[in-house]
Amino acid sequence: MWILIFGPYIHLAQGIVDGAVVLQFSPEAAGHTFVVDAVSSRQLGSTSLQPERAGVYTININFSLDEPSSHVVEIRVWVWSDYARGQVAFRHAILRPLVMRQPDPVIGSPDDFRMVLGL
């Protein structure tokens, strides 16, 4: 197993992070298993992909930070096999904190709603 890509070593606020890594695989790299994980002082999240053919793939990874990150966060891309061949191109990564919305203020009466759905 080899680490191919790692970084960006950034501090993130406490909360849930929605991430995406965009990679391009050559025909020779297709069929091998790749792992994308997020780490700080510990592993925060992990996902894997085995591209069926050459092309561009978006790998989504979500994780949460229980407290503000005193350590930097990095995203790593691994290839699972020691025998993998081909090329992997890094396009970009997005790490987007998800913010909890506050309830919208109700203008008028709550009785104005016409239908209520039970969950």
C-alpha positions in Angstrom: 0.0 0.0 0.0 1.4 3.4 -1.0 0.5 6.9 -0.2 0.2 8.8 -3.5 -1.1 12.2 -2.5 -1.3 14.0 0.9 -2.1 17.4 2.2 -3.2 20.3 2.5 -2.4 20.4 6.2 -5.1 22.9 7.2 -6.9 23.8 10.5 -10.7 23.3 10.3 -13.4 24.5 12.7 -15.4 22.0 14.8 -18.3 20.4 13.0 -19.2 18.2 10.0 -17.1 18.5 6.8 -18.3 17.5 3.4 -15.3 16.7 1.2 -14.7 15.7 -2.4 -11.5 14.7 -4.1 -11.4 14.6 -7.9 -8.9 12.2 -9.5 -8.2 11.0 -13.0 -7.0 7.5 -13.6 -5.2 6.0 -16.6 -6.3 2.7 -18.2 -3.5 0.9 -16.4 -4.6 2.2 -13.0 -8.2 1.2 -13.6 -9.2 -1.9 -11.7 -6.9 -1.2 -8.7 -8.3 -0.2 -5.3 -7.7 3.4 -4.1 -8.4 4.7 -0.6 -9.1 8.3 0.3 -8.9 9.2 4.0 -8.9 12.2 6.2 -6.6 12.3 9.2 -5.6 14.7 12.0 -4.3 13.2 15.2 -6.4 10.2 14.3 -8.3 8.9 11.2 -11.5 11.0 10.8 -13.0 9.2 7.8 -12.2 6.8 4.9 -13.7 5.6 1.7 -12.4 3.5 -1.2 -12.9 3.4 -5.0 -12.0 0.8 -7.6 -12.4 2.6 -11.0 -13.7 0.3 -13.7 -12.1 2.2 -16.5 -9.9 5.2 -17.2 -11.5 8.6 -16.6 -12.3 11.3 -14.0 -13.9 10.3 -10.7 -15.1 12.3 -7.8 -14.6 10.5 -4.4 -16.8 11.9 -1.6 -15.6 11.8 2.0 -17.4 13.2 5.0 -16.2 13.4 8.5 -16.7 15.3 11.7 -14.4 17.2 14.1 -15.6 17.0 17.7 -13.6 20.0 18.7 -11.7 22.7 16.8 -8.7 21.1 15.1 -5.6 21.7 17.2 -3.8 19.5 14.7 -3.8 20.0 11.0 -6.2 18.0 8.8 -4.8 16.2 5.7 -6.5 14.2 2.9 -4.5 11.2 1.7 -4.9 9.1 -1.4 -3.5 5.5 -1.2 -3.2 2.7 -3.7 -4.0 -0.6 -2.0 -1.7 -2.8 -4.1 2.0 -2.9 -4.3 1.7 -4.1 -7.9 -0.4 -1.2 -9.2 0.7 0.5 -12.4 -0.4 3.5 -14.4 -1.0 7.1 -13.6 -3.3 9.0 -11.2 -3.8 12.8 -11.7 -5.0 15.0 -8.9 -7.5 17.5 -10.2 -8.7 19.2 -6.9 -10.1 18.7 -3.5 -13.0 20.5 -1.7 -13.5 20.6 2.0 -16.7 22.4 2.9 -17.8 22.8 6.5 -21.6 22.1 6.9 -23.3 24.8 9.0 -26.4 24.0 11.0 -29.1 26.4 10.0 -31.2 28.1 12.6 -35.0 27.6 12.2 -36.7 30.2 10.0 -38.8 32.6 11.8 -42.6 31.9 11.4 -44.4 34.9 10.1 -48.1 34.5 10.7 -49.7 31.7 12.6 -48.3 28.1 12.6 -51.8 27.0 11.8 -51.4 28.5 8.3 -49.6 25.3 7.2 -51.9 23.3 5.0 -50.3 19.8 5.3 -48.1 18.2 7.9 -46.1 15.0 7.1 -45.4 12.5 9.8 -42.0 11.0 10.0 
